[in-house]
């Protein structure tokens, strides 16, 4: 299942800096500090080893932090000849320990920051993007569509008859149904699409560079996947095609070119109206209802 774990959810520093560039920068910084350390043998200069260690831990995580810390220890010995006799003073032992400790601690802090960011942008029940994350992604998609004059499709889905499911089997069963549908959506979205649960049983999917025909096929694939599912919800087994788990899906192209080429964005209200219109026309009978 593809959740909010894409590379764009990582910290901004590694997102802007390629791994190859970061590796070159770390090596160059180590060599520069080594040259300064060898020339001065000064403690303040030796503290500069922390900079490449921190950068490596942020970009390459634990392996990078530990490896760069070990490299700093070797260079620290090479720059200070008295260290080659292994007659360490107290300050030397502290310095060597800190090289490794800084790498390990930075990698752990970076992992924790990424995990907290994912939690802040993820819907707890389904693992999809939450509304905050979806709005950020959607703004970027709309801007890209306007600049490139490419279509942007929006799929609006909901779990049909969830209230009757809650009334008959309990709210835990209803929550499990929503979770199951969310997982199915997350597993079947194309790599560049973004799925979000924006209400109790309501989902929205944005698909960039998607023509109406492709968006309709994707919506129908999701519908069929849900209907083919035969889940066990809170201890209750449901056969495939159970109407209480039907999904309503509406597809509408959001961005269309204008004579000036700026593009315009349809509002959510117009999208919801499209759901009702599709139901009235009978294009997908029995599956679509106004949200």
PyMOL commands that set and color helices and strands:
alter all, ss='L'
color gray80, all
select helices_A, chain A and resi 7-9+12-16+19-40+43-46+49-79+81-85+90-121+131-148+162-169+171-188+212-228+243-245+268-281
alter helices_A, ss='H'
color red, helices_A
select strands_A, chain A and resi 152-159+194-197+202-208+232-233+236-237+247-253+255-256+264-265
alter strands_A, ss='S'
color yellow, strands_A
deselect
rebuild
show_as cartoon
